[in-house]
Amino acid sequence: MQPGCSPIYPGSPQRPKPGAASASSSLVASLEDGAAAPRSLAGRLATPLLLALLNLSWLLCRAAPEGMPVLVALLLANAFALYLLRTPAPRAAARPPAVLLAARPAPIPLLPASERPPAGSLAGGCPAEFWRHGDATAFKVRTGPEYKRQGLKAPSKPAMYELITVDLVRLNGKLASAARHVKMPSPLEGGADGPLSPILVINLQMPLTAPAAFGGDDTGTDPTFSIIAYFGCSAAAQAEARSSTPSAAVRLMMEYCAKAPPPGQSASGTETPYPFKIIAMLENIEELGLPSHIARFNGKPALIRKSGTLHAGEGYLELAVDISKFSYFARRGLWSILDRIKNFSIHAAFVLEGTADDELPECILGAGRWPFADYADPRIKGFA
């Protein structure tokens, strides 16, 4: 965990009091400066200038076979446009909830295991109406044969894991591993005896600041919103994993668990045998009036590789997904709808990707619903 990124639990004497004066921390100063500074003319013109120069470059290359000097000039002009585009815009519109601007208390050390709060109550927990169990059969997954050629999909079988509880947390920084800060939930009945991990934790880290186009300005203390879902392995999935003829999807999960790092260690998403996919559907998308370039991704899977980190512990696996590592266009699309999340009824599922015939059909690992969850709700507490 990064310094200054420890939980504030209910009743902690270090939590800032309501109405207290804001400290002159670098985060607060940068946000206040960004709110006051108007965007420069260069910043406003950077994107259209870049597009115009790229198109002009293509036209001149076709018109001038011996246009090496022209190409050199265009390369320099494009480099200048890229430099302008890289400069992040001020964050006046990205101002996070007031709770994130409060004075940052002294860091709290990692609590001993016996003193950690139960999962579902981390930093206050998640309001009950913000989550429900999902339905795996509502999601279409890959089926064989020859998926690459035929592209066939069909509704998933019931999920292997059942959603047990959820935490929603705001913080200044990133919650690298939520499982290190809670008492893990007990496995479901019949779900602990077998080769599958009894508990699966999905930790989605949503940045609350505007993305930079090239490079980045993530200092490690930028405001973030984490959705942490705790799933328990079902007795049926564990029994199938113990059988002599497990399904392709169960075999993939067995291999995924077998090749996971030892307890207490972590691995990049690029080092795991099979990539995770997240499938998110907006169940009320017709009511939202979203732009078509965003709406067309509704229900489409997102592959988790570089943005994922797999943490292992005694009796659990945790996949932390850092959305700030998504592509710029994905982050920009999410940023454009961030203030409307409270109007979304989200149904999400997680699955291991299968490709070859012997890895299909896929099966949803776990699913859940997050109806109208508002990261700015005052009941959702924060980290410092």
N, C-alpha and C positions, 0 to 999 in steps of 0.2 A: 504493500500500500504506500502511496506517496505521502510524504509529510504533509500534515495539515488536512488529511482526508479521512478522519476517523468519525465514527457515528456519534450522533447526539441522541441519546435515548431519553424517553419521557422522564421528566423529573431531574434531568442532569443540571447541576448548578452552573455548568458552563454554557448553557444555551443562552443566546442573546435575549434580553427582555423585550417585549413589544414596545415600540416607540423609542428604543434606545438609539442614540446617535450612531451613525454609520462610521466605522473605522476607516482611516485613510489607507486602506490596503491597495495593493497594485490593481487587484481585480476591480474594486469599486472605482478607483481613479480612472482606469481605462474605459469603463462603461460610461462614466459621467462625461469624460472627454469626448467619447464617440457620440454621445447624444447631442453634444453642443456643436460639433464640427460639421459643417455642410459638406456634402460630397463634392469633390473637385470636378472641374470640367473634363479633365483627362480621364477620371474614373468613369464618368457618365458615357464618354465616347469610346472607351476601350473596346468593348465588345463589338459594336457595329464597325469600328475602324478595322479591327482584326478580320472580320468577315469580308469587308470590302477589299482589303489588301490580298487576302487569300484568293478571292475570285479574280482580281486583277492580275495576280501572278499567273494563274492558269491561262488567262486569255493572252497575255503577252508572251508566255512560253510558246504558245501555238503560233503566234503571229511573227515571232522573231527567232528563226532557227539559229542565228549566230548572236543571240542576245545575252551573252555571258555578263557584260557590265550591267544590263538591266536586271538580270537575276540576282547579282550581288546586291544591287541597291534594294531590290524587293526583299531579299533575305534580311538585310539590316532593318528595313521598315517593319517587317513582320516581327523581328526580335524586339523592337521597341514597343510594338503593340502588345506582345506577350508580357513584357515587363509591366506595362500599364495594367493589363488584365490581372496580373498576379497580385497587385496591390490590393489588399482586402478593403472592402467598403466599411465605413464606420458602422457601428452596431446600434444606431439609434432605434431601429425597428426591431432589434434583437434583444431588447432589454428584458431580462428574465424577471420572474416574480420578485416582489420586494424582499421575500425571505432570503433570497440569494444575495442581496446587497447588504445584509446585516453584518455586523462585526464578526470576524472569524475568531472563535475561542481557541484556546490552547489545544493542541492535539491530544486526543485520548488514546492511550495505548490499547493494543489488541487485547480484548478481555480473555481471561482463562476460560477454558471450555465450560466449566461449571457455572460461570456467571453470564454466559451469552444468552440473549433472548431467544425464544423459540422462533423457528421459521414462521413467517406470517405476521410477526410483530417487530421486525427490524425497523428501528427509528420510527415506531408508531404503527407500522404495518400498512395494510391496504384496506380502504373502506370496502365493506362486504358487497355493496352494490356495484363495485367496479370490476368484478370478475365472476365468471360462471364456468362450469364444465363445458367442453367442446364436443363436437360430433365428428369423429374421424371420417365417417362415411360421406360427409358433405364435400370432401376434397377428392379430386381426381388425381391419380398417381400413375406412373408408368407401368405398362404391362407389355409382355412379349407376345409373340416372338418378333425378333428383328426390330427392336424399338427405333434404332437409328434410321431405318428405312421407312417404317410404317408410321411411327409416331403415335402409337395407340395408347390411350389412357382410359381408366375406368375408376369408379368410386373405390376408395380404400376399404379394406376390412377394418373392424374395430381396432382402436389404438392399442399398442402394447403397454403404454403407461397411462396412468390416470392422474389428472391434476389434483393435487392435495391442498395447496395453499399458494398465496401470492404475496409478494412484497412490492410496494412502489416507494421509491426513494429519490429525493433530490439531493444533489451534492455539488460541491465545487471541486471538480476533479473526476476521476473514474473509479468505480468500485470494481477493481480487477477481479476479485473473487468474493462473492456474497457468502458462500458456504463457510468461509473462515470466520464469519461474524455471528453465526447463529447456531442453535442446537438443531440439527437436522431432524425432520419429521420421522416418525417410525415407519418402517416399510409396511406396505399393505399386506393383509393376511395371505400367506402363500407366495408372496412376491420376493422373499429374501433368499430362498433356498434354490440356487441355480447359478448358471454362468452369466446371467445378465445383471447389470448394476442395479441394486435394489432401488436406488434413488437417482433421478436425473434432474439436474438443475439447469435451467436456461436463463441466462442473465443478459438482457438486451440493454445496451447503453446508448441512449439517444442524446446527441449533443443539442444544447439549447442556444447555440451561437451560429451565425451565418458561416457557411463554408468558404474557404479560399479556393480559387480556381487552380492555381499551381503552387506546389509546395504546401505550406500550411503554417498557421500561427498558433497551434495547440501548445499551450504552455504547461499542460497537465493540471491546471486549476480552473479551466473553463467550466461553466455550469453544465451539468449533465442530469438526465432523468433516467433512472434504471427501473426496468420492469423485470422482476425476478420470479420465475415460476418454478415450483417444486413438484415433480412428478414421481409417482410410485409405480414400480413394475407390477403388472397384473399377475395373478396366480396362473392364468391361462398361458400367458407368454412365457413365464418361467417354466411351466410344465412342458411346453412345446420345445423350449431350448434344451431340456433334459432328455427329450425323446430321441429316437434314432433317425427320425425323418422330419427335422424342422423345416419350415418354409424358407424360401430364399431370403425374405426380409429378416426373419429371425436369425438366420445364419450370418447375415451382414452385421447385425447388432452384436451377435456373439463375438465375431472377429473384432469389431470396433472396441468392445470392452476388454477383450484379451490383449489387444495391442495398445491399450491406453497406458499412459505413464504410471509409474508406481505411486502409491499414496504420498501426498505431500509435494509432488512434482507436477510440471505443466508441459504442454506441447502445443506448438502452433497448429492452426487448422490445416496448414499445408502438409503436416507430418502425419496426419491421421489416415487410416487406410481408405476410408470413404468420406466424401464431403457431406456435411449437413446441408439441408435446404430448409428455408422458411417459406411458408405459403401463407399470405395474409389476404383475407377477403373483407371488404367493407359490405356488411349485410344491408346497409341503407344507402348504398351508393347513388341510387336514383334520386334521393332527396337532397344530395349534397351539391350538385351542380359543379363537379370538379372538371378542370380542363381535360380535354380528350387525351393529351399526351401523358397525363397521370392516370386517368381512369382506365386506360387500356392495359395497365399493369395489374389491375385488380385480379387477385387469384393466381397470379403468375409466381412461380417459385424464384427465390433469390438464393444463389449458391454462396455458401459461407466457406471461404478458404483463408485468405490473408487476414480477414477481419475477425476470425475466430481464434480463441485460445481454449484448449481443453485442460481443465484442472482436475486432478484426481485426489480423492480422500478416502478415508475408511468408510466403505459402504455407499459411496456416491461418486458420480461424475458430474462436473459442471462445465457447460459450454458458455463462455463469455463472448458475446458478439459486440464488437466496437463499431457502431454505425459510422463513426467519423472516418473509418478506413474504407468505406464504400467509395465507389466512383464519384467524381465531382457531380455528374449529372443526377445520379441517384440521391446524393445528399442535398443538392439544390432543390430537387422535387419535393423531398421530405420537408425541407426548410420552408418551402412555400406554403405548406399546409399545416405547419406546426401549431399555429394558433387556432386551428379548427379541429384538433384531435378530440376535444371534449364533445364534439358533435358526431363522432364516429362510433359505430357499433362494429367492433373489430372481432373477427373470428380467425384465429391463427392456428397453424399446425406446423410440426417439425418432422422431418423425414430424412433418412439416409438415402443418398442417391445410388440407384442401381442403373447399370448400363447394359451389360451382357445378358443373354437369355437366362443364364443360371443365377443372376442377381435379381430377376424380376418374377412376379410383380412386386413393386414396392408396397410398403405398408406404413401408414402414419405411426410415428412413435408416440406422440402426445398432441393434444389439441386443447384449446381453451378460448373462452370469449371474454373480451374486455369492452363492455358496452359503456360508452360515454365517459371513459376514464380521463380525468382532468388533472394534468401534472401540477397545475397551479392551485388545486384544492387545498385549503389551509389545514385539512386533516392529514395531509401527506407531509411528514416531517422531513428534515434535511440532514445532510452530513455537513461538516465544516472542513 
